[in-house]
């Protein structure tokens, strides 16, 4: 036992400890919200990337001379995305293709939207 001072914490010490703990918990809650938002945005980017990859595989599976435009009205649906393409530059040895996707997306400042349009470039070379 200490001389002249009872054992335990004072009310002031407890209040300071509670304030420090509260600030830490609020910071953790804020970070968790950001992490959830970023995880959802990453899931959307992954699904969109998969849709573009499927379109690229579909194009590679065609004969090189048969690769042509696909209109938005005739879009392929992959997961939550509509995918179509146009041949931007065609030569006898390569095709430069613009692939369009429309579906769920994340726009910084605007949040999640239902029909975000994105464009991707794919180059296919003739392999004979």
N, CA and C atoms as a LAMMPS dump frame, in Angstrom:
ITEM: TIMESTEP
0
ITEM: NUMBER OF ATOMS
384
ITEM: BOX BOUNDS ff ff ff
-5.0000000000000000e+02 5.0000000000000000e+02
-5.0000000000000000e+02 5.0000000000000000e+02
-5.0000000000000000e+02 5.0000000000000000e+02
ITEM: ATOMS id mol type element x y z
1 1 1 N 0.829 -1.173 0
2 1 2 C 0 0 0
3 1 3 C 0.88 1.244 0
4 2 1 N 0.506 2.215 -0.835
5 2 2 C 1.248 3.475 -0.881
6 2 3 C 0.863 4.354 0.287
7 3 1 N 1.793 5.135 0.677
8 3 2 C 1.484 6.007 1.814
9 3 3 C 0.73 7.247 1.355
10 4 1 N -0.368 7.534 1.918
11 4 2 C -1.108 8.76 1.679
12 4 3 C -1.975 8.777 0.432
13 5 1 N -1.955 7.726 -0.374
14 5 2 C -2.742 7.732 -1.617
15 5 3 C -3.45 6.388 -1.776
16 6 1 N -4.776 6.401 -1.983
17 6 2 C -5.48 5.118 -2.152
18 6 3 C -5.149 4.479 -3.5
19 7 1 N -5.282 3.161 -3.575
20 7 2 C -5.005 2.45 -4.818
21 7 3 C -6.174 2.618 -5.793
22 8 1 N -5.875 2.505 -7.105
23 8 2 C -6.915 2.612 -8.126
24 8 3 C -6.722 3.839 -8.996
25 9 1 N -7.699 4.053 -9.877
26 9 2 C -7.638 5.163 -10.82
27 9 3 C -8.547 6.288 -10.364
28 10 1 N -8.161 7.496 -10.709
29 10 2 C -9.032 8.634 -10.39
30 10 3 C -10.06 8.789 -11.502
31 11 1 N -11.064 9.576 -11.25
32 11 2 C -12.105 9.839 -12.237
33 11 3 C -11.502 10.529 -13.456
34 12 1 N -10.571 11.428 -13.259
35 12 2 C -9.921 12.14 -14.369
36 12 3 C -9.165 11.152 -15.255
37 13 1 N -8.429 10.236 -14.619
38 13 2 C -7.682 9.231 -15.394
39 13 3 C -8.632 8.366 -16.212
40 14 1 N -9.747 7.999 -15.645
41 14 2 C -10.742 7.179 -16.359
42 14 3 C -11.346 7.958 -17.53
43 15 1 N -11.641 9.227 -17.323
44 15 2 C -12.203 10.04 -18.404
45 15 3 C -11.208 10.208 -19.552
46 16 1 N -9.956 10.441 -19.231
47 16 2 C -8.933 10.571 -20.272
48 16 3 C -8.802 9.253 -21.038
49 17 1 N -8.795 8.136 -20.334
50 17 2 C -8.696 6.828 -20.989
51 17 3 C -9.899 6.587 -21.906
52 18 1 N -11.095 6.961 -21.469
53 18 2 C -12.299 6.79 -22.291
54 18 3 C -12.259 7.674 -23.536
55 19 1 N -11.764 8.892 -23.418
56 19 2 C -11.66 9.783 -24.573
57 19 3 C -10.677 9.206 -25.592
58 20 1 N -9.528 8.75 -25.116
59 20 2 C -8.532 8.161 -26.02
60 20 3 C -9.101 6.916 -26.705
61 21 1 N -9.771 6.06 -25.959
62 21 2 C -10.381 4.859 -26.527
63 21 3 C -11.471 5.219 -27.54
64 22 1 N -12.296 6.21 -27.231
65 22 2 C -13.368 6.63 -28.146
66 22 3 C -12.81 7.165 -29.46
67 23 1 N -11.763 7.976 -29.391
68 23 2 C -11.156 8.513 -30.609
69 23 3 C -10.602 7.375 -31.464
70 24 1 N -9.959 6.413 -30.832
71 24 2 C -9.43 5.257 -31.566
72 24 3 C -10.527 4.441 -32.232
73 25 1 N -11.625 4.214 -31.525
74 25 2 C -12.733 3.451 -32.098
75 25 3 C -13.399 4.195 -33.246
76 26 1 N -13.554 5.494 -33.124
77 26 2 C -14.132 6.28 -34.221
78 26 3 C -13.231 6.247 -35.456
79 27 1 N -11.936 6.324 -35.249
80 27 2 C -11.003 6.235 -36.377
81 27 3 C -11.113 4.873 -37.052
82 28 1 N -11.214 3.814 -36.273
83 28 2 C -11.357 2.469 -36.85
84 28 3 C -12.66 2.337 -37.638
85 29 1 N -13.746 2.908 -37.117
86 29 2 C -15.029 2.846 -37.819
87 29 3 C -14.956 3.592 -39.147
88 30 1 N -14.287 4.721 -39.162
89 30 2 C -14.123 5.49 -40.401
90 30 3 C -13.322 4.694 -41.426
91 31 1 N -12.262 4.063 -40.989
92 31 2 C -11.432 3.255 -41.891
93 31 3 C -12.23 2.067 -42.422
94 32 1 N -13.047 1.462 -41.594
95 32 2 C -13.85 0.316 -42.036
96 32 3 C -14.818 0.724 -43.148
97 33 1 N -15.432 1.892 -43.021
98 33 2 C -16.33 2.368 -44.072
99 33 3 C -15.596 2.547 -45.387
100 34 1 N -14.409 3.116 -45.327
101 34 2 C -13.597 3.3 -46.531
102 34 3 C -13.194 1.954 -47.13
103 35 1 N -12.816 1.011 -46.283
104 35 2 C -12.427 -0.311 -46.771
105 35 3 C -13.586 -1.025 -47.458
106 36 1 N -14.765 -0.913 -46.902
107 36 2 C -15.937 -1.543 -47.518
108 36 3 C -16.212 -0.924 -48.884
109 37 1 N -16.133 0.397 -48.983
110 37 2 C -16.33 1.092 -50.256
111 37 3 C -15.291 0.648 -51.288
112 38 1 N -14.037 0.601 -50.902
113 38 2 C -12.971 0.214 -51.82
114 38 3 C -13.086 -1.25 -52.242
115 39 1 N -13.513 -2.108 -51.337
116 39 2 C -13.696 -3.525 -51.676
117 39 3 C -14.813 -3.692 -52.696
118 40 1 N -15.91 -2.976 -52.511
119 40 2 C -17.021 -3.056 -53.47
120 40 3 C -16.601 -2.52 -54.841
121 41 1 N -15.859 -1.411 -54.854
122 41 2 C -15.373 -0.85 -56.121
123 41 3 C -14.415 -1.834 -56.806
124 42 1 N -13.579 -2.501 -56.036
125 42 2 C -12.646 -3.484 -56.606
126 42 3 C -13.402 -4.678 -57.184
127 43 1 N -14.454 -5.114 -56.528
128 43 2 C -15.277 -6.208 -57.057
129 43 3 C -15.88 -5.829 -58.41
130 44 1 N -16.357 -4.595 -58.513
131 44 2 C -16.942 -4.127 -59.773
132 44 3 C -15.884 -4.079 -60.868
133 45 1 N -14.69 -3.563 -60.548
134 45 2 C -13.61 -3.515 -61.547
135 45 3 C -13.203 -4.922 -61.997
136 46 1 N -13.185 -5.866 -61.067
137 46 2 C -12.827 -7.242 -61.399
138 46 3 C -13.86 -7.86 -62.334
139 47 1 N -15.134 -7.648 -62.043
140 47 2 C -16.19 -8.203 -62.9
141 47 3 C -16.148 -7.57 -64.295
142 48 1 N -15.903 -6.266 -64.374
143 48 2 C -15.806 -5.587 -65.668
144 48 3 C -14.601 -6.129 -66.446
145 49 1 N -13.493 -6.326 -65.763
146 49 2 C -12.296 -6.873 -66.399
147 49 3 C -12.566 -8.273 -66.945
148 50 1 N -13.313 -9.069 -66.203
149 50 2 C -13.674 -10.405 -66.669
150 50 3 C -14.535 -10.316 -67.93
151 51 1 N -15.457 -9.361 -67.972
152 51 2 C -16.317 -9.2 -69.155
153 51 3 C -15.479 -8.837 -70.38
154 52 1 N -14.497 -7.953 -70.209
155 52 2 C -13.62 -7.585 -71.325
156 52 3 C -12.785 -8.787 -71.759
157 53 1 N -12.298 -9.555 -70.792
158 53 2 C -11.508 -10.747 -71.125
159 53 3 C -12.347 -11.749 -71.908
160 54 1 N -13.604 -11.913 -71.541
161 54 2 C -14.484 -12.825 -72.276
162 54 3 C -14.679 -12.344 -73.718
163 55 1 N -14.832 -11.034 -73.901
164 55 2 C -14.965 -10.488 -75.253
165 55 3 C -13.692 -10.74 -76.055
166 56 1 N -12.537 -10.549 -75.429
167 56 2 C -11.266 -10.794 -76.121
168 56 3 C -11.148 -12.262 -76.516
169 57 1 N -11.535 -13.159 -75.646
170 57 2 C -11.484 -14.596 -75.969
171 57 3 C -12.449 -14.937 -77.101
172 58 1 N -13.619 -14.314 -77.09
173 58 2 C -14.59 -14.54 -78.164
174 58 3 C -14.016 -14.071 -79.507
175 59 1 N -13.348 -12.906 -79.49
176 59 2 C -12.741 -12.379 -80.718
177 59 3 C -11.586 -13.266 -81.191
178 60 1 N -10.77 -13.734 -80.27
179 60 2 C -9.647 -14.613 -80.644
180 60 3 C -10.122 -15.945 -81.213
181 61 1 N -11.299 -16.392 -80.79
182 61 2 C -11.832 -17.668 -81.255
183 61 3 C -12.339 -17.592 -82.698
184 62 1 N -12.612 -16.384 -83.19
185 62 2 C -13.079 -16.219 -84.567
186 62 3 C -11.907 -16.293 -85.534
187 63 1 N -12.236 -16.597 -86.77
188 63 2 C -11.199 -16.51 -87.791
189 63 3 C -10.826 -15.036 -87.938
190 64 1 N -9.536 -14.762 -88.199
191 64 2 C -9.038 -13.391 -88.226
192 64 3 C -9.812 -12.531 -89.228
193 65 1 N -10.108 -13.067 -90.382
194 65 2 C -10.805 -12.287 -91.412
195 65 3 C -12.275 -12.036 -91.059
196 66 1 N -12.828 -12.818 -90.129
197 66 2 C -14.242 -12.669 -89.761
198 66 3 C -14.45 -11.668 -88.625
199 67 1 N -13.37 -11.153 -88.039
200 67 2 C -13.507 -10.218 -86.919
201 67 3 C -14.086 -8.906 -87.438
202 68 1 N -15.225 -8.539 -86.874
203 68 2 C -15.888 -7.302 -87.293
204 68 3 C -16.596 -6.647 -86.13
205 69 1 N -17.324 -5.592 -86.434
206 69 2 C -18.024 -4.832 -85.405
207 69 3 C -19.177 -5.639 -84.819
208 70 1 N -19.511 -5.323 -83.575
209 70 2 C -20.711 -5.851 -82.941
210 70 3 C -21.422 -4.642 -82.346
211 71 1 N -22.638 -4.398 -82.767
212 71 2 C -23.389 -3.206 -82.358
213 71 3 C -23.864 -3.311 -80.913
214 72 1 N -24.093 -2.166 -80.298
215 72 2 C -24.586 -2.148 -78.917
216 72 3 C -25.932 -2.872 -78.809
217 73 1 N -26.752 -2.757 -79.831
218 73 2 C -28.056 -3.433 -79.822
219 73 3 C -27.904 -4.946 -79.801
220 74 1 N -26.761 -5.448 -80.259
221 74 2 C -26.492 -6.891 -80.31
222 74 3 C -25.412 -7.269 -79.287
223 75 1 N -25.321 -6.51 -78.195
224 75 2 C -24.26 -6.707 -77.2
225 75 3 C -24.339 -8.083 -76.55
226 76 1 N -23.171 -8.586 -76.195
227 76 2 C -23.057 -9.833 -75.442
228 76 3 C -23.181 -9.476 -73.966
229 77 1 N -23.93 -10.269 -73.206
230 77 2 C -24.054 -10.024 -71.775
231 77 3 C -23.134 -10.974 -71.03
232 78 1 N -22.24 -10.398 -70.23
233 78 2 C -21.331 -11.176 -69.397
234 78 3 C -21.521 -10.69 -67.967
235 79 1 N -22.11 -11.527 -67.12
236 79 2 C -22.419 -11.108 -65.754
237 79 3 C -23.401 -9.953 -65.782
238 80 1 N -23.012 -8.832 -65.191
239 80 2 C -23.875 -7.647 -65.13
240 80 3 C -23.573 -6.649 -66.237
241 81 1 N -22.753 -7.027 -67.214
242 81 2 C -22.259 -6.078 -68.21
243 81 3 C -22.693 -6.448 -69.621
244 82 1 N -23.04 -5.416 -70.386
245 82 2 C -23.245 -5.567 -71.822
246 82 3 C -21.918 -5.206 -72.476
247 83 1 N -21.487 -6.033 -73.437
248 83 2 C -20.187 -5.843 -74.081
249 83 3 C -20.383 -5.848 -75.592
250 84 1 N -19.811 -4.831 -76.269
251 84 2 C -19.819 -4.777 -77.731
252 84 3 C -18.51 -4.155 -78.176
253 85 1 N -18.244 -4.184 -79.469
254 85 2 C -16.958 -3.684 -79.946
255 85 3 C -17.034 -3.156 -81.362
256 86 1 N -16.037 -2.35 -81.701
257 86 2 C -15.867 -1.876 -83.067
258 86 3 C -14.398 -2.087 -83.444
259 87 1 N -14.181 -2.388 -84.712
260 87 2 C -12.818 -2.523 -85.215
261 87 3 C -12.378 -1.123 -85.628
262 88 1 N -11.444 -0.551 -84.874
263 88 2 C -11.007 0.82 -85.106
264 88 3 C -9.975 0.903 -86.226
265 89 1 N -9.129 -0.108 -86.335
266 89 2 C -8.07 -0.103 -87.338
267 89 3 C -7.842 -1.546 -87.764
268 90 1 N -7.969 -1.802 -89.048
269 90 2 C -7.808 -3.163 -89.543
270 90 3 C -6.791 -3.189 -90.676
271 91 1 N -5.809 -4.037 -90.538
272 91 2 C -4.847 -4.276 -91.605
273 91 3 C -4.833 -5.774 -91.864
274 92 1 N -3.994 -6.202 -92.794
275 92 2 C -3.943 -7.623 -93.104
276 92 3 C -3.272 -8.434 -91.992
277 93 1 N -2.569 -7.765 -91.059
278 93 2 C -1.88 -8.512 -90.014
279 93 3 C -2.338 -8.182 -88.588
280 94 1 N -3.138 -7.142 -88.419
281 94 2 C -3.616 -6.831 -87.064
282 94 3 C -4.976 -6.15 -87.097
283 95 1 N -5.668 -6.254 -85.97
284 95 2 C -6.944 -5.572 -85.767
285 95 3 C -6.852 -4.817 -84.434
286 96 1 N -7.106 -3.513 -84.496
287 96 2 C -7.198 -2.699 -83.281
288 96 3 C -8.678 -2.585 -82.966
289 97 1 N -9.081 -3.094 -81.811
290 97 2 C -10.501 -3.197 -81.479
291 97 3 C -10.797 -2.381 -80.226
292 98 1 N -11.856 -1.593 -80.283
293 98 2 C -12.353 -0.878 -79.114
294 98 3 C -13.494 -1.696 -78.527
295 99 1 N -13.336 -2.105 -77.283
296 99 2 C -14.357 -2.89 -76.59
297 99 3 C -15.066 -1.96 -75.614
298 100 1 N -16.386 -1.953 -75.681
299 100 2 C -17.206 -1.111 -74.813
300 100 3 C -17.931 -1.984 -73.807
301 101 1 N -17.979 -1.528 -72.573
302 101 2 C -18.76 -2.222 -71.544
303 101 3 C -19.714 -1.228 -70.91
304 102 1 N -20.878 -1.721 -70.57
305 102 2 C -21.872 -0.88 -69.877
306 102 3 C -22.468 -1.722 -68.767
307 103 1 N -22.375 -1.188 -67.561
308 103 2 C -22.898 -1.908 -66.398
309 103 3 C -22.549 -1.165 -65.135
310 104 1 N -22.685 -1.837 -63.994
311 104 2 C -22.412 -1.18 -62.716
312 104 3 C -21 -0.615 -62.673
313 105 1 N -20.851 0.522 -62.031
314 105 2 C -19.528 1.121 -61.93
315 105 3 C -19.439 2.074 -60.756
316 106 1 N -18.219 2.497 -60.493
317 106 2 C -17.964 3.452 -59.42
318 106 3 C -17.295 4.674 -60.017
319 107 1 N -17.854 5.838 -59.73
320 107 2 C -17.283 7.106 -60.185
321 107 3 C -16.924 7.907 -58.94
322 108 1 N -15.62 8.172 -58.729
323 108 2 C -15.247 8.954 -57.546
324 108 3 C -16 10.293 -57.514
325 109 1 N -16.553 10.596 -56.389
326 109 2 C -17.328 11.831 -56.241
327 109 3 C -18.812 11.627 -56.489
328 110 1 N -19.165 10.661 -57.357
329 110 2 C -20.575 10.376 -57.638
330 110 3 C -21.036 9.061 -57.027
331 111 1 N -20.118 8.231 -56.608
332 111 2 C -20.476 6.953 -55.99
333 111 3 C -20.762 5.875 -57.029
334 112 1 N -21.565 4.903 -56.628
335 112 2 C -21.89 3.767 -57.485
336 112 3 C -23.031 4.128 -58.42
337 113 1 N -22.893 3.758 -59.686
338 113 2 C -23.942 4.02 -60.67
339 113 3 C -24.281 2.721 -61.381
340 114 1 N -25.463 2.659 -61.942
341 114 2 C -25.964 1.428 -62.567
342 114 3 C -25.431 1.182 -63.967
343 115 1 N -25.219 2.235 -64.754
344 115 2 C -24.868 2.037 -66.167
345 115 3 C -23.669 2.893 -66.554
346 116 1 N -22.498 2.484 -66.116
347 116 2 C -21.269 3.201 -66.459
348 116 3 C -20.718 2.618 -67.757
349 117 1 N -20.324 3.502 -68.664
350 117 2 C -19.759 3.088 -69.951
351 117 3 C -18.238 3.216 -69.879
352 118 1 N -17.535 2.147 -70.232
353 118 2 C -16.074 2.155 -70.287
354 118 3 C -15.619 1.633 -71.644
355 119 1 N -14.441 2.072 -72.054
356 119 2 C -13.861 1.662 -73.331
357 119 3 C -12.481 1.067 -73.09
358 120 1 N -12.19 -0.013 -73.791
359 120 2 C -10.898 -0.691 -73.681
360 120 3 C -10.353 -0.944 -75.082
361 121 1 N -9.049 -0.985 -75.202
362 121 2 C -8.398 -1.249 -76.492
363 121 3 C -7.803 -2.658 -76.473
364 122 1 N -8.06 -3.412 -77.532
365 122 2 C -7.47 -4.746 -77.697
366 122 3 C -6.828 -4.788 -79.087
367 123 1 N -5.638 -5.308 -79.162
368 123 2 C -4.976 -5.496 -80.465
369 123 3 C -4.816 -6.994 -80.694
370 124 1 N -5.333 -7.463 -81.821
371 124 2 C -5.195 -8.853 -82.202
372 124 3 C -4.296 -8.941 -83.417
373 125 1 N -3.36 -9.856 -83.401
374 125 2 C -2.458 -10.043 -84.537
375 125 3 C -2.819 -11.325 -85.263
376 126 1 N -2.625 -11.314 -86.563
377 126 2 C -2.888 -12.488 -87.38
378 126 3 C -1.789 -13.518 -87.126
379 127 1 N -2.189 -14.716 -86.817
380 127 2 C -1.234 -15.793 -86.576
381 127 3 C -1.554 -16.9 -87.585
382 128 1 N -0.715 -17.023 -88.586
383 128 2 C -0.911 -18.077 -89.61
384 128 3 C 0.276 -18.996 -89.636
